[in-house]
Amino acid sequence: MSHVEHPAAGYRKIFDTVEELNEPIPAEISGVLPPWLQGSLLRMGPGLFEVGDEPFHHLFDGQAIIHKFDLKDGQVTYHRKFIRTDAYIRAMTENRVVITEFGTAAYPDPCKNIFSRFFTYFKGIEVTDNCMVNIYPIGEDFYAVTETNYITKVDPDTLETVKKVDLCKYVSVNGVTAHPHTEADGTIYNIGNCFGKNMSLAYNIVKIPPAQKDESDPVEKSQVVLQLPSSERLKPSYVHSFGMTSNYFVFVEQPVKINLLKFLSAWSVRGTTYMDCFESNESMGTWFHLATKNPADYLKNHKFRTSAFNVFHHINTYEEEGFVVVDLCTWKGHDFVYNYLYLANLRKEWEEVKRAAVKAPQPEVRRYVLPLDVHREERGKNLVSLSYTTATAVLHSDGTIWLEPEVLFSGPRQAFEFPQINYSQCSGKKYSFAYGLGLNHFIPDRIVKLNVQTKETRAWQEDDCYPSEPLFVPTPGATKEDDGVLLSIVVKPGAERPGFLLVLDAVELKELARAEVNTIIPVTLHGMFRPKPSS
């Protein structure tokens, strides 16, 4: 993969505040859109990077804005609106940061006297509902989400905010990930940390049923199906996603920890953020936890261990011949990657951006293989017998199984991140292709297709273009895994129409079409394609 430089630092524009639109604007199309591609690309990200004269400091702090590219009968429009979260409404009303975000502290209202400020501290922690990470369907509804206990129902047609929902009303979790797994019938599984037995921390796997015949809300029927233990009583690991096959859940417990005591006391200390409550455990390495799905049961005797890494995104997980294969986007070591995602770092001159990224953990796509059948007499030898992988698993005398990965992709400070697959066909199954966003020293500058079997890569890249996570949309009726298109929102700061929807052929990553609009589009994190309902 060619190494591209960005001396003009055009990437800064994707971290600029934008205004919402009053109505959808038409896009100018070049190339040919596949006639079957009808529906909406919905994407979430930050859109407001300062309130009044108070800046947000971290990439995950900006206020949530929803973007939509509508594809209908050969025409494309673009629309965006801020989500009317409590965090956003109160910030706009008071013209300051009112609710503490991931890396930005909210300070007490300077107009209040010392007594009312003092009492504000004792009202408890105000948790953000800034749902700028992802959007996904639950039953017939659509929810914009972050990683707290609050999710926000939105109207995918008008982009209006419908209501804020507190998951704590239905299940025992402190929050859930923005990366649930969805089965073919619409059943959703997710994971989050919780208070387990004896006031120790644990992880709960939550199940939300599909759309109900009586039209009741599936969220209200959420239930905890399984609890996994935390390796440290009061310090749960940060969890961003998890793995699932037809029969198993895989949870990777990483050495990035939330110090709960620090977290709870932080709110009595002026100016403390979520980021201040993270710490690295330098000695635990990384633990893999395995559980069966039906019936749900934690396999506590399978103690999988490996060296330290950060993980945010699982690519895919599948079973084969008595093994569970887990493909991950990892970052080596225990240093927390989010420490390098402050906006001040990402907005620096190119040479400084590169210098900072050199100090950060190095990215690598890895495959780990977990043997299901472990016998005591097999100590000291590799238990992995799959012919196509060099990943190993060795049983130690203390009963732990030490895992070494096969590296599927590695380039110095070149990450394959925000991974996507042909989810409807391949989730939880053996597969060949992953699609990802190429991060060059944390700056997104290409779209990559990775063949996880041969390790071959293809890339789409264009000068001064900054793409986002590529979403795979299969061709209707297709049988081949990569028969479909990739959709990505791309920003080209210097252009007359600086934002565009890019449509690539997923086989060769050749451009089929682009739909350009005359507005900048800030960085987006995750999203979904909502096909037009068949009439």
Protein Blocks (a to p, Z undefined) as FASTA:
>chain_A
ZZdddfkommmmmmcccdddfbdcddddedjddfklgcdddddddfbfbehjbccfbfkl
pccdddddddeehiacddddddddfklmmmmmnopafbdcfklccdddfkbcfklmmmmm
mnopaddfbdfkbccdehjbccdddfbfbdcdddfklopafbdcdfklmmccfbdcfbdc
ddfkopacdddddddehhiacddddddddddfklpafklmgccfbdcddfbfklccddfb
dcddfkbccddddfbdcdfklmmmmmmpghiafklmgccdfklopadddddfbdcdddfk
lccdddddddfbdfbdcdeehiacddddddedjbdfklmmcfklmmmcfklmmmmmmmpc
cdddddddddfbdcfklgoiafbfcfkbcbdcdddfkopacdddddfbdcehiacehiac
dfklmgopacfbdcddddeehiacbdcdddfknopacddddehiacddddddddehiabf
klccdddddddfkbmblcccddddfklopafbdcddfbdcdddfbdcddddddZZ
